[in-house]
Amino acid sequence: MALTVSLVVLFGIVLGLLLKAKSLGVGSALVAVLFGFLLASTGVAGPINNLIHALVDAIAKVRA
């Protein structure tokens, strides 16, 4: 759970920085947020979550 919250905060910060740098428009940001929200409620959410956990575990093993 802590990992999920951390990734949400990280992606929120990146999205905010893109908006501030005007690299991303408000409409595009809204589409990105809505896409992520809707994707989380589909059957794809489980495999994506597993992939993220596998990547984080692999990074942790490389750094150790």
PyMOL Python script that loads the backbone (N, CA, C, O; Angstrom):
from pymol import cmd

cmd.read_pdbstr("""\
ATOM      1  N   MET A   1       0.823  -1.193   0.000  1.00  0.00           N
ATOM      2  CA  MET A   1       0.000   0.000   0.000  1.00  0.00           C
ATOM      3  C   MET A   1       0.867   1.257   0.000  1.00  0.00           C
ATOM      4  O   MET A   1       0.556   2.228  -0.689  1.00  0.00           O
ATOM      5  N   ALA A   2       1.954   1.239   0.772  1.00  0.00           N
ATOM      6  CA  ALA A   2       2.821   2.410   0.835  1.00  0.00           C
ATOM      7  C   ALA A   2       3.470   2.678  -0.509  1.00  0.00           C
ATOM      8  O   ALA A   2       3.667   3.832  -0.890  1.00  0.00           O
ATOM      9  N   LEU A   3       3.802   1.620  -1.225  1.00  0.00           N
ATOM     10  CA  LEU A   3       4.405   1.773  -2.546  1.00  0.00           C
ATOM     11  C   LEU A   3       3.429   2.428  -3.504  1.00  0.00           C
ATOM     12  O   LEU A   3       3.819   3.303  -4.277  1.00  0.00           O
ATOM     13  N   THR A   4       2.170   2.024  -3.469  1.00  0.00           N
ATOM     14  CA  THR A   4       1.162   2.585  -4.351  1.00  0.00           C
ATOM     15  C   THR A   4       0.983   4.079  -4.082  1.00  0.00           C
ATOM     16  O   THR A   4       0.906   4.877  -5.016  1.00  0.00           O
ATOM     17  N   VAL A   5       0.920   4.445  -2.829  1.00  0.00           N
ATOM     18  CA  VAL A   5       0.757   5.854  -2.478  1.00  0.00           C
ATOM     19  C   VAL A   5       1.976   6.638  -2.945  1.00  0.00           C
ATOM     20  O   VAL A   5       1.836   7.756  -3.442  1.00  0.00           O
ATOM     21  N   SER A   6       3.165   6.073  -2.793  1.00  0.00           N
ATOM     22  CA  SER A   6       4.376   6.759  -3.216  1.00  0.00           C
ATOM     23  C   SER A   6       4.377   6.974  -4.724  1.00  0.00           C
ATOM     24  O   SER A   6       4.748   8.053  -5.187  1.00  0.00           O
ATOM     25  N   LEU A   7       3.974   5.981  -5.494  1.00  0.00           N
ATOM     26  CA  LEU A   7       3.927   6.122  -6.940  1.00  0.00           C
ATOM     27  C   LEU A   7       2.875   7.135  -7.367  1.00  0.00           C
ATOM     28  O   LEU A   7       3.080   7.883  -8.323  1.00  0.00           O
ATOM     29  N   VAL A   8       1.757   7.160  -6.663  1.00  0.00           N
ATOM     30  CA  VAL A   8       0.718   8.138  -6.977  1.00  0.00           C
ATOM     31  C   VAL A   8       1.252   9.550  -6.744  1.00  0.00           C
ATOM     32  O   VAL A   8       1.032  10.444  -7.562  1.00  0.00           O
ATOM     33  N   VAL A   9       1.943   9.746  -5.642  1.00  0.00           N
ATOM     34  CA  VAL A   9       2.513  11.056  -5.350  1.00  0.00           C
ATOM     35  C   VAL A   9       3.571  11.415  -6.392  1.00  0.00           C
ATOM     36  O   VAL A   9       3.611  12.550  -6.866  1.00  0.00           O
ATOM     37  N   LEU A  10       4.428  10.457  -6.752  1.00  0.00           N
ATOM     38  CA  LEU A  10       5.467  10.709  -7.747  1.00  0.00           C
ATOM     39  C   LEU A  10       4.862  11.101  -9.091  1.00  0.00           C
ATOM     40  O   LEU A  10       5.281  12.091  -9.692  1.00  0.00           O
ATOM     41  N   PHE A  11       3.885  10.337  -9.566  1.00  0.00           N
ATOM     42  CA  PHE A  11       3.257  10.656 -10.839  1.00  0.00           C
ATOM     43  C   PHE A  11       2.477  11.964 -10.772  1.00  0.00           C
ATOM     44  O   PHE A  11       2.399  12.688 -11.764  1.00  0.00           O
ATOM     45  N   GLY A  12       1.908  12.268  -9.630  1.00  0.00           N
ATOM     46  CA  GLY A  12       1.227  13.552  -9.459  1.00  0.00           C
ATOM     47  C   GLY A  12       2.194  14.714  -9.551  1.00  0.00           C
ATOM     48  O   GLY A  12       1.883  15.743 -10.150  1.00  0.00           O
ATOM     49  N   ILE A  13       3.363  14.551  -8.960  1.00  0.00           N
ATOM     50  CA  ILE A  13       4.377  15.609  -9.026  1.00  0.00           C
ATOM     51  C   ILE A  13       4.856  15.789 -10.461  1.00  0.00           C
ATOM     52  O   ILE A  13       4.990  16.916 -10.937  1.00  0.00           O
ATOM     53  N   VAL A  14       5.117  14.669 -11.156  1.00  0.00           N
ATOM     54  CA  VAL A  14       5.557  14.761 -12.556  1.00  0.00           C
ATOM     55  C   VAL A  14       4.493  15.439 -13.401  1.00  0.00           C
ATOM     56  O   VAL A  14       4.812  16.292 -14.229  1.00  0.00           O
ATOM     57  N   LEU A  15       3.244  15.074 -13.206  1.00  0.00           N
ATOM     58  CA  LEU A  15       2.158  15.692 -13.957  1.00  0.00           C
ATOM     59  C   LEU A  15       2.073  17.187 -13.653  1.00  0.00           C
ATOM     60  O   LEU A  15       1.859  17.992 -14.559  1.00  0.00           O
ATOM     61  N   GLY A  16       2.237  17.558 -12.398  1.00  0.00           N
ATOM     62  CA  GLY A  16       2.228  18.970 -12.021  1.00  0.00           C
ATOM     63  C   GLY A  16       3.382  19.740 -12.645  1.00  0.00           C
ATOM     64  O   GLY A  16       3.204  20.874 -13.091  1.00  0.00           O
ATOM     65  N   LEU A  17       4.566  19.132 -12.681  1.00  0.00           N
ATOM     66  CA  LEU A  17       5.713  19.794 -13.299  1.00  0.00           C
ATOM     67  C   LEU A  17       5.512  19.961 -14.805  1.00  0.00           C
ATOM     68  O   LEU A  17       5.879  20.992 -15.369  1.00  0.00           O
ATOM     69  N   LEU A  18       4.931  18.954 -15.457  1.00  0.00           N
ATOM     70  CA  LEU A  18       4.653  19.075 -16.887  1.00  0.00           C
ATOM     71  C   LEU A  18       3.654  20.201 -17.162  1.00  0.00           C
ATOM     72  O   LEU A  18       3.786  20.939 -18.138  1.00  0.00           O
ATOM     73  N   LEU A  19       2.669  20.317 -16.297  1.00  0.00           N
ATOM     74  CA  LEU A  19       1.698  21.407 -16.457  1.00  0.00           C
ATOM     75  C   LEU A  19       2.365  22.763 -16.247  1.00  0.00           C
ATOM     76  O   LEU A  19       2.111  23.708 -16.994  1.00  0.00           O
ATOM     77  N   LYS A  20       3.217  22.856 -15.227  1.00  0.00           N
ATOM     78  CA  LYS A  20       3.866  24.126 -14.924  1.00  0.00           C
ATOM     79  C   LYS A  20       4.823  24.548 -16.045  1.00  0.00           C
ATOM     80  O   LYS A  20       4.945  25.734 -16.351  1.00  0.00           O
ATOM     81  N   ALA A  21       5.497  23.572 -16.650  1.00  0.00           N
ATOM     82  CA  ALA A  21       6.438  23.866 -17.731  1.00  0.00           C
ATOM     83  C   ALA A  21       5.729  24.037 -19.065  1.00  0.00           C
ATOM     84  O   ALA A  21       6.364  24.278 -20.092  1.00  0.00           O
ATOM     85  N   LYS A  22       4.423  23.913 -19.042  1.00  0.00           N
ATOM     86  CA  LYS A  22       3.596  24.036 -20.245  1.00  0.00           C
ATOM     87  C   LYS A  22       3.988  23.021 -21.320  1.00  0.00           C
ATOM     88  O   LYS A  22       3.803  23.258 -22.514  1.00  0.00           O
ATOM     89  N   SER A  23       4.539  21.873 -20.870  1.00  0.00           N
ATOM     90  CA  SER A  23       4.830  20.767 -21.774  1.00  0.00           C
ATOM     91  C   SER A  23       3.586  19.930 -21.996  1.00  0.00           C
ATOM     92  O   SER A  23       3.519  19.106 -22.908  1.00  0.00           O
ATOM     93  N   LEU A  24       2.617  20.157 -21.152  1.00  0.00           N
ATOM     94  CA  LEU A  24       1.383  19.396 -21.198  1.00  0.00           C
ATOM     95  C   LEU A  24       0.238  20.361 -20.920  1.00  0.00           C
ATOM     96  O   LEU A  24       0.272  21.116 -19.949  1.00  0.00           O
ATOM     97  N   GLY A  25      -0.769  20.329 -21.775  1.00  0.00           N
ATOM     98  CA  GLY A  25      -1.908  21.205 -21.583  1.00  0.00           C
ATOM     99  C   GLY A  25      -2.851  20.672 -20.521  1.00  0.00           C
ATOM    100  O   GLY A  25      -2.777  19.502 -20.145  1.00  0.00           O
ATOM    101  N   VAL A  26      -3.724  21.519 -20.045  1.00  0.00           N
ATOM    102  CA  VAL A  26      -4.686  21.118 -19.021  1.00  0.00           C
ATOM    103  C   VAL A  26      -5.603  20.015 -19.546  1.00  0.00           C
ATOM    104  O   VAL A  26      -5.926  19.075 -18.820  1.00  0.00           O
ATOM    105  N   GLY A  27      -6.020  20.130 -20.800  1.00  0.00           N
ATOM    106  CA  GLY A  27      -6.876  19.100 -21.389  1.00  0.00           C
ATOM    107  C   GLY A  27      -6.181  17.760 -21.460  1.00  0.00           C
ATOM    108  O   GLY A  27      -6.785  16.727 -21.169  1.00  0.00           O
ATOM    109  N   SER A  28      -4.913  17.768 -21.845  1.00  0.00           N
ATOM    110  CA  SER A  28      -4.148  16.520 -21.924  1.00  0.00           C
ATOM    111  C   SER A  28      -3.947  15.914 -20.532  1.00  0.00           C
ATOM    112  O   SER A  28      -4.012  14.697 -20.361  1.00  0.00           O
ATOM    113  N   ALA A  29      -3.706  16.769 -19.551  1.00  0.00           N
ATOM    114  CA  ALA A  29      -3.544  16.279 -18.186  1.00  0.00           C
ATOM    115  C   ALA A  29      -4.836  15.648 -17.683  1.00  0.00           C
ATOM    116  O   ALA A  29      -4.807  14.609 -17.023  1.00  0.00           O
ATOM    117  N   LEU A  30      -5.950  16.263 -17.987  1.00  0.00           N
ATOM    118  CA  LEU A  30      -7.238  15.715 -17.574  1.00  0.00           C
ATOM    119  C   LEU A  30      -7.482  14.357 -18.232  1.00  0.00           C
ATOM    120  O   LEU A  30      -7.972  13.429 -17.588  1.00  0.00           O
ATOM    121  N   VAL A  31      -7.144  14.250 -19.496  1.00  0.00           N
ATOM    122  CA  VAL A  31      -7.294  12.965 -20.198  1.00  0.00           C
ATOM    123  C   VAL A  31      -6.395  11.905 -19.560  1.00  0.00           C
ATOM    124  O   VAL A  31      -6.817  10.762 -19.383  1.00  0.00           O
ATOM    125  N   ALA A  32      -5.153  12.277 -19.212  1.00  0.00           N
ATOM    126  CA  ALA A  32      -4.231  11.331 -18.588  1.00  0.00           C
ATOM    127  C   ALA A  32      -4.762  10.845 -17.240  1.00  0.00           C
ATOM    128  O   ALA A  32      -4.700   9.652 -16.940  1.00  0.00           O
ATOM    129  N   VAL A  33      -5.277  11.757 -16.438  1.00  0.00           N
ATOM    130  CA  VAL A  33      -5.816  11.386 -15.128  1.00  0.00           C
ATOM    131  C   VAL A  33      -7.048  10.503 -15.282  1.00  0.00           C
ATOM    132  O   VAL A  33      -7.171   9.486 -14.600  1.00  0.00           O
ATOM    133  N   LEU A  34      -7.945  10.877 -16.160  1.00  0.00           N
ATOM    134  CA  LEU A  34      -9.149  10.069 -16.369  1.00  0.00           C
ATOM    135  C   LEU A  34      -8.812   8.690 -16.932  1.00  0.00           C
ATOM    136  O   LEU A  34      -9.429   7.698 -16.544  1.00  0.00           O
ATOM    137  N   PHE A  35      -7.839   8.619 -17.845  1.00  0.00           N
ATOM    138  CA  PHE A  35      -7.426   7.334 -18.383  1.00  0.00           C
ATOM    139  C   PHE A  35      -6.888   6.431 -17.278  1.00  0.00           C
ATOM    140  O   PHE A  35      -7.239   5.253 -17.211  1.00  0.00           O
ATOM    141  N   GLY A  36      -6.039   6.979 -16.412  1.00  0.00           N
ATOM    142  CA  GLY A  36      -5.502   6.199 -15.297  1.00  0.00           C
ATOM    143  C   GLY A  36      -6.595   5.744 -14.341  1.00  0.00           C
ATOM    144  O   GLY A  36      -6.583   4.609 -13.866  1.00  0.00           O
ATOM    145  N   PHE A  37      -7.532   6.631 -14.066  1.00  0.00           N
ATOM    146  CA  PHE A  37      -8.635   6.291 -13.170  1.00  0.00           C
ATOM    147  C   PHE A  37      -9.490   5.170 -13.753  1.00  0.00           C
ATOM    148  O   PHE A  37      -9.832   4.220 -13.050  1.00  0.00           O
ATOM    149  N   LEU A  38      -9.833   5.276 -15.020  1.00  0.00           N
ATOM    150  CA  LEU A  38     -10.659   4.262 -15.660  1.00  0.00           C
ATOM    151  C   LEU A  38      -9.895   2.957 -15.855  1.00  0.00           C
ATOM    152  O   LEU A  38     -10.482   1.882 -15.739  1.00  0.00           O
ATOM    153  N   LEU A  39      -8.607   3.029 -16.147  1.00  0.00           N
ATOM    154  CA  LEU A  39      -7.797   1.839 -16.318  1.00  0.00           C
ATOM    155  C   LEU A  39      -7.709   1.056 -15.014  1.00  0.00           C
ATOM    156  O   LEU A  39      -7.649  -0.173 -15.030  1.00  0.00           O
ATOM    157  N   ALA A  40      -7.701   1.759 -13.887  1.00  0.00           N
ATOM    158  CA  ALA A  40      -7.617   1.101 -12.588  1.00  0.00           C
ATOM    159  C   ALA A  40      -8.861   0.288 -12.277  1.00  0.00           C
ATOM    160  O   ALA A  40      -8.811  -0.609 -11.436  1.00  0.00           O
ATOM    161  N   SER A  41      -9.972   0.579 -12.933  1.00  0.00           N
ATOM    162  CA  SER A  41     -11.208  -0.153 -12.641  1.00  0.00           C
ATOM    163  C   SER A  41     -11.446  -1.293 -13.626  1.00  0.00           C
ATOM    164  O   SER A  41     -12.511  -1.910 -13.600  1.00  0.00           O
ATOM    165  N   THR A  42     -10.478  -1.587 -14.492  1.00  0.00           N
ATOM    166  CA  THR A  42     -10.633  -2.680 -15.448  1.00  0.00           C
ATOM    167  C   THR A  42      -9.864  -3.901 -14.974  1.00  0.00           C
ATOM    168  O   THR A  42      -9.217  -3.878 -13.927  1.00  0.00           O
ATOM    169  N   GLY A  43      -9.942  -4.953 -15.750  1.00  0.00           N
ATOM    170  CA  GLY A  43      -9.218  -6.178 -15.435  1.00  0.00           C
ATOM    171  C   GLY A  43      -7.723  -6.055 -15.661  1.00  0.00           C
ATOM    172  O   GLY A  43      -6.963  -6.927 -15.238  1.00  0.00           O
ATOM    173  N   VAL A  44      -7.292  -5.005 -16.309  1.00  0.00           N
ATOM    174  CA  VAL A  44      -5.873  -4.802 -16.588  1.00  0.00           C
ATOM    175  C   VAL A  44      -5.136  -4.292 -15.349  1.00  0.00           C
ATOM    176  O   VAL A  44      -3.906  -4.328 -15.303  1.00  0.00           O
ATOM    177  N   ALA A  45      -5.862  -3.830 -14.369  1.00  0.00           N
ATOM    178  CA  ALA A  45      -5.234  -3.242 -13.181  1.00  0.00           C
ATOM    179  C   ALA A  45      -4.339  -4.245 -12.460  1.00  0.00           C
ATOM    180  O   ALA A  45      -3.255  -3.882 -12.003  1.00  0.00           O
ATOM    181  N   GLY A  46      -4.768  -5.486 -12.352  1.00  0.00           N
ATOM    182  CA  GLY A  46      -3.974  -6.516 -11.665  1.00  0.00           C
ATOM    183  C   GLY A  46      -2.628  -6.759 -12.326  1.00  0.00           C
ATOM    184  O   GLY A  46      -1.596  -6.679 -11.659  1.00  0.00           O
ATOM    185  N   PRO A  47      -2.612  -7.057 -13.633  1.00  0.00           N
ATOM    186  CA  PRO A  47      -1.321  -7.264 -14.302  1.00  0.00           C
ATOM    187  C   PRO A  47      -0.409  -6.034 -14.266  1.00  0.00           C
ATOM    188  O   PRO A  47       0.807  -6.173 -14.128  1.00  0.00           O
ATOM    189  N   ILE A  48      -0.979  -4.841 -14.388  1.00  0.00           N
ATOM    190  CA  ILE A  48      -0.158  -3.622 -14.313  1.00  0.00           C
ATOM    191  C   ILE A  48       0.447  -3.486 -12.920  1.00  0.00           C
ATOM    192  O   ILE A  48       1.618  -3.137 -12.776  1.00  0.00           O
ATOM    193  N   ASN A  49      -0.348  -3.759 -11.912  1.00  0.00           N
ATOM    194  CA  ASN A  49       0.137  -3.703 -10.533  1.00  0.00           C
ATOM    195  C   ASN A  49       1.252  -4.727 -10.319  1.00  0.00           C
ATOM    196  O   ASN A  49       2.256  -4.421  -9.676  1.00  0.00           O
ATOM    197  N   ASN A  50       1.082  -5.945 -10.856  1.00  0.00           N
ATOM    198  CA  ASN A  50       2.110  -6.974 -10.733  1.00  0.00           C
ATOM    199  C   ASN A  50       3.400  -6.552 -11.444  1.00  0.00           C
ATOM    200  O   ASN A  50       4.497  -6.787 -10.935  1.00  0.00           O
ATOM    201  N   LEU A  51       3.267  -5.932 -12.612  1.00  0.00           N
ATOM    202  CA  LEU A  51       4.433  -5.462 -13.360  1.00  0.00           C
ATOM    203  C   LEU A  51       5.181  -4.391 -12.582  1.00  0.00           C
ATOM    204  O   LEU A  51       6.410  -4.417 -12.515  1.00  0.00           O
ATOM    205  N   ILE A  52       4.456  -3.455 -11.997  1.00  0.00           N
ATOM    206  CA  ILE A  52       5.093  -2.389 -11.218  1.00  0.00           C
ATOM    207  C   ILE A  52       5.823  -2.972 -10.014  1.00  0.00           C
ATOM    208  O   ILE A  52       6.942  -2.561  -9.706  1.00  0.00           O
ATOM    209  N   HIS A  53       5.190  -3.934  -9.329  1.00  0.00           N
ATOM    210  CA  HIS A  53       5.843  -4.562  -8.180  1.00  0.00           C
ATOM    211  C   HIS A  53       7.094  -5.324  -8.604  1.00  0.00           C
ATOM    212  O   HIS A  53       8.103  -5.288  -7.900  1.00  0.00           O
ATOM    213  N   ALA A  54       7.046  -6.017  -9.747  1.00  0.00           N
ATOM    214  CA  ALA A  54       8.215  -6.746 -10.238  1.00  0.00           C
ATOM    215  C   ALA A  54       9.353  -5.788 -10.573  1.00  0.00           C
ATOM    216  O   ALA A  54      10.514  -6.073 -10.278  1.00  0.00           O
ATOM    217  N   LEU A  55       9.024  -4.650 -11.190  1.00  0.00           N
ATOM    218  CA  LEU A  55      10.056  -3.661 -11.513  1.00  0.00           C
ATOM    219  C   LEU A  55      10.685  -3.078 -10.252  1.00  0.00           C
ATOM    220  O   LEU A  55      11.903  -2.913 -10.179  1.00  0.00           O
ATOM    221  N   VAL A  56       9.853  -2.768  -9.264  1.00  0.00           N
ATOM    222  CA  VAL A  56      10.378  -2.221  -8.015  1.00  0.00           C
ATOM    223  C   VAL A  56      11.258  -3.243  -7.305  1.00  0.00           C
ATOM    224  O   VAL A  56      12.307  -2.887  -6.769  1.00  0.00           O
ATOM    225  N   ASP A  57      10.842  -4.520  -7.294  1.00  0.00           N
ATOM    226  CA  ASP A  57      11.659  -5.563  -6.693  1.00  0.00           C
ATOM    227  C   ASP A  57      12.982  -5.727  -7.437  1.00  0.00           C
ATOM    228  O   ASP A  57      14.024  -5.906  -6.806  1.00  0.00           O
ATOM    229  N   ALA A  58      12.955  -5.669  -8.763  1.00  0.00           N
ATOM    230  CA  ALA A  58      14.184  -5.795  -9.552  1.00  0.00           C
ATOM    231  C   ALA A  58      15.130  -4.635  -9.274  1.00  0.00           C
ATOM    232  O   ALA A  58      16.337  -4.840  -9.148  1.00  0.00           O
ATOM    233  N   ILE A  59      14.600  -3.425  -9.176  1.00  0.00           N
ATOM    234  CA  ILE A  59      15.437  -2.267  -8.859  1.00  0.00           C
ATOM    235  C   ILE A  59      16.030  -2.396  -7.470  1.00  0.00           C
ATOM    236  O   ILE A  59      17.193  -2.055  -7.252  1.00  0.00           O
ATOM    237  N   ALA A  60      15.239  -2.884  -6.534  1.00  0.00           N
ATOM    238  CA  ALA A  60      15.725  -3.059  -5.159  1.00  0.00           C
ATOM    239  C   ALA A  60      16.852  -4.092  -5.106  1.00  0.00           C
ATOM    240  O   ALA A  60      17.813  -3.925  -4.355  1.00  0.00           O
ATOM    241  N   LYS A  61      16.736  -5.158  -5.901  1.00  0.00           N
ATOM    242  CA  LYS A  61      17.774  -6.195  -5.901  1.00  0.00           C
ATOM    243  C   LYS A  61      19.048  -5.681  -6.569  1.00  0.00           C
ATOM    244  O   LYS A  61      20.146  -6.052  -6.154  1.00  0.00           O
ATOM    245  N   VAL A  62      18.926  -4.849  -7.577  1.00  0.00           N
ATOM    246  CA  VAL A  62      20.101  -4.298  -8.258  1.00  0.00           C
ATOM    247  C   VAL A  62      20.846  -3.351  -7.329  1.00  0.00           C
ATOM    248  O   VAL A  62      22.076  -3.329  -7.303  1.00  0.00           O
ATOM    249  N   ARG A  63      20.099  -2.583  -6.578  1.00  0.00           N
ATOM    250  CA  ARG A  63      20.722  -1.585  -5.682  1.00  0.00           C
ATOM    251  C   ARG A  63      21.339  -2.242  -4.449  1.00  0.00           C
ATOM    252  O   ARG A  63      22.215  -1.655  -3.815  1.00  0.00           O
ATOM    253  N   ALA A  64      20.894  -3.455  -4.098  1.00  0.00           N
ATOM    254  CA  ALA A  64      21.376  -4.115  -2.859  1.00  0.00           C
ATOM    255  C   ALA A  64      22.699  -4.806  -3.061  1.00  0.00           C
ATOM    256  O   ALA A  64      23.233  -5.402  -2.125  1.00  0.00           O
TER     257      ALA A  64
END
""", "prot")
cmd.dss("prot")
cmd.show_as("cartoon", "prot")
cmd.util.cbc("prot")
cmd.orient("prot")
